[in-house]
Amino acid sequence: MYTEDKRTGFSNEGFCVRRNNPDGSVPSVTNHLGFTGTANLTGAIATDVLSYRWDRTGDFVDIVVDMTSVGTAHIATVAEVVTALNTATPFSAVFLASADSVTGRLLIVNAVAVENKTELEVQGVLAVLLGFGVSGDATAIGTAWVTCFDDSGAVGLPHVMKDKEEIEQESGSGAIDMMIIDAINKGYSPSLALTDERYDLRECVEGGVYDETACSYTPRTTDQPYAPMCSLEVFVPKFGKGSSHRGDALSYKQYVIASMTGYEADMTFEVKAWASYGFECNATEWTDASSVKHNACVEFDLTVAEALALGVPA
């Protein structure tokens, strides 16, 4: 593991964003939530795939599940989808589906022990139909990370503070008794700059619809006020004191924000200047299902090998 020393950060390597579960929790190997109530499977075809990957390692693996005959008139309940998934051998060999006891949503977990695996991503047509990555008023897109390493510009993590208070009581003689209430860090307002436009990132952070075939993006309307909850990870390379080359990172700092919302920042197209793109976000403390409060951001020092395993380019 990384040990504290005199290394210092320079620039940033990039960041990645993913959708959270519909209840705001972070998707994991044992906690992947989909739709509740009923799912509209009208668009399902026999060759639809659910693609998955463990711990951001390797390529996504495709599972084909025929959902065309599930439900009544292509409208399926959670129980009907659970039965269909668990009786499909390609799915049941990897996952186990059930109805979550707390939310009633479709829940998938690993069917067999996956040694040392802590993270799961799902994507594909079937993942969307089954509601994985749906959040707020945003439609499902799956839970795969959207990475921004080559397109990353400046990244800022300004604090959101509750200011210090000084409460005074003055006597008739002018003497003052004072109570000081300390400032409190309530969270962060991440500011993410990009060197290029990314519709897939806008869809993940803002919601709306990204049509990859038509190369178009349609934002949410004012009738859809609730932004999706996302997770953010920022990576900063660290170098030794003295002279270094940009490719000689000795370690990395990782900033993990488990719950945030965001929107696209103002765009500018100035004369003789590169266009600017970016996102303004809001990340505050959050409370998990066990009523435990968590800070908005947790920092980790990583070795180079640990950072590479999380998708940071070599």
C-alpha positions in Angstrom: 0.0 0.0 0.0 0.9 3.6 -0.4 2.9 5.2 2.4 3.0 9.0 3.3 6.0 10.8 2.0 7.1 14.0 0.3 5.2 13.4 -3.0 3.1 16.2 -4.4 0.2 16.4 -6.9 0.5 17.9 -10.3 -2.4 18.6 -12.7 -5.1 15.8 -12.8 -5.2 12.5 -14.7 -9.0 12.7 -15.2 -12.2 11.5 -13.7 -15.1 9.0 -14.1 -18.8 9.2 -13.3 -21.5 6.5 -13.0 -25.2 6.4 -12.1 -26.2 5.3 -8.7 -29.0 2.9 -7.8 -32.5 4.3 -8.0 -32.6 4.7 -4.2 -29.3 6.7 -4.3 -27.1 3.9 -3.0 -23.9 3.0 -4.7 -24.1 -0.1 -7.0 -22.0 -3.0 -5.9 -21.6 -6.8 -6.3 -24.4 -7.4 -3.7 -26.5 -4.3 -4.3 -27.6 -3.7 -7.9 -31.2 -2.3 -8.1 -33.5 -2.0 -11.1 -37.1 -1.2 -11.7 -40.0 -1.3 -9.3 -43.7 -1.9 -10.1 -43.7 -3.0 -13.8 -41.3 -2.9 -16.7 -42.3 -2.2 -20.2 -40.6 -4.9 -22.3 -42.4 -4.0 -25.6 -39.0 -3.2 -27.2 -37.4 -6.5 -26.1 -36.0 -8.9 -28.7 -34.7 -12.4 -28.2 -31.1 -11.4 -28.6 -31.0 -8.5 -26.1 -27.9 -8.6 -23.9 -27.1 -7.7 -20.4 -23.4 -6.8 -20.3 -21.4 -6.9 -17.1 -17.9 -6.4 -15.8 -16.2 -6.9 -12.4 -14.0 -4.3 -10.9 -13.4 -2.4 -14.1 -11.2 -5.2 -15.4 -11.2 -6.4 -19.0 -14.0 -6.2 -21.5 -17.7 -6.4 -20.7 -19.2 -9.9 -20.9 -22.5 -10.3 -22.7 -25.4 -12.4 -21.4 -28.3 -13.1 -23.8 -31.7 -13.4 -22.1 -34.9 -13.7 -24.2 -37.5 -11.6 -22.4 -40.0 -11.4 -25.3 -42.6 -13.6 -23.7 -42.4 -12.3 -20.1 -45.4 -10.6 -18.6 -48.8 -9.7 -20.0 -48.8 -7.7 -23.2 -45.1 -7.1 -22.6 -45.7 -5.5 -19.2 -43.9 -7.5 -16.6 -43.9 -7.4 -12.8 -40.8 -7.7 -10.7 -41.8 -11.3 -9.7 -42.2 -12.3 -13.4 -38.8 -10.8 -14.4 -37.2 -12.5 -11.4 -38.5 -15.9 -12.5 -37.5 -15.3 -16.1 -34.0 -14.3 -15.2 -33.3 -17.1 -12.7 -34.5 -19.8 -15.2 -32.2 -18.5 -17.9 -29.0 -20.4 -17.6 -26.7 -17.7 -19.0 -28.0 -15.4 -16.3 -28.3 -17.8 -13.4 -24.7 -19.0 -13.9 -23.5 -15.6 -12.9 -26.3 -13.7 -11.0 -29.2 -14.3 -8.7 -32.3 -12.1 -9.2 -34.9 -11.3 -6.4 -37.2 -8.5 -5.2 -35.3 -6.2 -2.8 -36.9 -6.6 0.7 -36.7 -2.8 1.4 -37.5 -1.1 -1.9 -39.4 -3.9 -3.8 -37.1 -3.2 -6.8 -35.5 -5.8 -8.9 -32.2 -6.8 -7.2 -29.4 -8.7 -8.8 -26.4 -10.1 -6.9 -23.6 -12.5 -7.7 -24.8 -16.0 -7.7 -21.5 -17.6 -6.7 -18.7 -16.3 -4.6 -16.6 -13.9 -6.6 -13.3 -13.8 -4.9 -12.1 -10.3 -3.9 -14.6 -8.6 -6.3 -16.3 -5.5 -4.9 -17.6 -3.7 -7.9 -20.1 -4.5 -10.7 -21.0 -2.6 -13.8 -24.0 -3.4 -16.1 -25.0 -2.0 -19.4 -26.7 -3.0 -22.6 -30.3 -3.0 -23.9 -31.5 -5.4 -21.2 -29.9 -3.4 -18.4 -31.9 -0.4 -19.7 -35.2 -2.3 -20.0 -34.8 -3.6 -16.5 -34.2 -0.1 -15.0 -30.6 -0.3 -13.9 -29.2 3.2 -13.5 -32.6 4.9 -13.5 -32.5 7.8 -11.0 -34.6 10.9 -10.3 -36.5 11.9 -13.5 -33.7 10.4 -15.6 -34.2 7.2 -17.6 -32.1 4.1 -17.1 -28.7 3.9 -18.8 -27.0 1.1 -16.8 -24.3 1.5 -14.2 -21.1 1.5 -16.3 -18.5 4.2 -15.5 -18.2 7.0 -18.0 -14.5 7.8 -18.1 -13.0 11.1 -18.9 -9.2 10.9 -19.0 -8.2 12.1 -22.5 -11.0 14.7 -22.4 -10.5 16.0 -18.9 -9.6 19.6 -18.3 -9.3 21.4 -15.0 -11.1 19.8 -12.0 -12.1 21.9 -9.0 -13.4 20.7 -5.6 -14.4 23.8 -3.7 -15.9 23.3 -0.3 -19.5 24.1 0.6 -19.2 25.7 4.1 -21.6 26.7 6.8 -19.9 29.9 8.0 -18.5 30.4 11.4 -20.9 32.3 13.7 -20.1 34.7 16.5 -23.0 35.3 18.9 -22.5 38.2 21.2 -24.2 39.4 24.3 -23.4 43.0 25.4 -23.9 44.3 28.9 -24.8 47.9 29.7 -21.2 48.7 30.5 -20.1 47.5 27.0 -18.6 44.2 28.1 -19.2 41.4 25.6 -19.8 37.7 26.2 -19.2 35.8 23.0 -20.2 32.3 21.8 -18.3 31.0 18.7 -19.8 28.3 16.6 -17.3 26.8 14.3 -17.6 26.6 10.5 -18.7 23.3 9.1 -17.7 21.6 5.9 -21.1 20.5 4.4 -19.7 19.1 1.2 -18.2 20.1 -2.2 -19.2 21.7 -5.4 -17.2 19.8 -8.0 -16.4 21.7 -11.1 -15.4 19.5 -14.1 -13.9 21.0 -17.2 -13.7 19.1 -20.5 -11.7 19.7 -23.7 -14.4 18.2 -25.9 -18.2 17.7 -25.8 -19.4 14.5 -24.3 -23.1 13.6 -24.8 -22.7 10.3 -22.9 -21.4 12.2 -19.9 -24.3 14.7 -20.1 -26.8 11.9 -20.2 -25.2 10.3 -17.1 -25.0 13.5 -15.1 -28.0 15.5 -16.3 -30.4 12.8 -17.5 -32.1 13.5 -20.8 -31.6 11.3 -23.9 -28.5 10.7 -25.8 -29.1 9.1 -29.2 -25.8 7.6 -30.3 -27.0 6.7 -33.8 -28.3 10.3 -34.5 -25.5 11.8 -32.5 -28.0 14.0 -30.6 -28.7 14.9 -27.0 -32.1 16.1 -25.6 -32.0 17.5 -22.1 -34.7 16.9 -19.4 -37.7 19.3 -19.5 -38.9 21.5 -16.7 -41.5 18.8 -16.0 -38.6 16.5 -15.0 -37.1 18.5 -12.1 -35.2 15.7 -10.3 -31.6 15.2 -11.4 -30.1 11.7 -11.3 -27.7 10.7 -8.4 -24.2 9.9 -9.6 -20.8 8.9 -8.2 -17.6 10.7 -9.1 -14.0 9.7 -8.8 -11.1 12.1 -9.5 -7.5 11.0 -10.0 -4.5 13.2 -9.4 -1.0 12.0 -10.2 1.7 12.6 -7.5 5.4 13.1 -8.2 8.6 13.3 -6.1 10.2 16.6 -5.1 12.6 18.1 -7.6 12.6 17.6 -11.3 10.1 15.1 -12.8 8.7 14.2 -16.2 4.9 14.2 -16.7 4.9 10.4 -17.2 6.8 9.6 -14.0 4.0 9.5 -11.5 5.0 7.7 -8.3 1.5 7.4 -6.9 -2.1 8.8 -7.2 -4.6 10.6 -5.1 -8.2 9.4 -5.5 -11.1 11.6 -4.5 -14.3 9.5 -4.2 -17.7 11.3 -4.1 -20.4 8.7 -3.6 -23.5 10.9 -4.2 -23.8 14.0 -6.3 -26.0 15.8 -8.8 -24.9 18.1 -11.6 -25.7 20.1 -14.7 -23.8 21.4 -17.7 -22.0 24.7 -17.2 -22.3 27.7 -19.5 -20.7 27.1 -22.9 -18.5 29.8 -24.5 -17.4 30.0 -28.1 -15.1 33.0 -28.3 -13.2 34.3 -31.2 -9.8 32.6 -31.7 -10.3 30.4 -28.7 -11.1 26.8 -27.9 -14.7 26.1 -27.0 -15.2 25.4 -23.3 -17.3 22.6 -21.8 -17.9 21.5 -18.3 -20.2 20.6 -15.4 -21.1 22.2 -12.1 -22.0 19.7 -9.4 -23.2 19.5 -5.9 -22.1 16.8 -3.4 -23.2 16.9 0.3 -23.2 14.5 3.2 -25.5 11.5 2.6 -27.2 8.9 4.8 -27.2 5.2 3.9 -30.0 2.7 4.4 -28.7 2.0 7.9 -29.1 5.7 8.8 -25.3 6.2 9.0 -24.2 9.6 7.8 -21.2 9.8 5.4 -19.0 12.7 4.3 -19.4 14.0 0.8 -15.8 13.0 -0.2 -13.3 10.4 0.9 -9.7 10.6 -0.2 -7.4 7.7 -0.9 -3.7 7.5 -1.7 -3.1 4.8 -4.3 0.0 3.1 -5.7 0.4 3.3 -9.5 -0.7 -0.4 -9.8 -3.9 0.3 -7.8 -4.7 3.4 -10.0 -4.1 1.4 -13.2 -6.5 -1.3 -11.9 -9.2 1.4 -11.6 -8.9 2.4 -15.2 -6.3 5.2 -15.1 -4.4 5.1 -18.4 -0.9 3.7 -18.2 
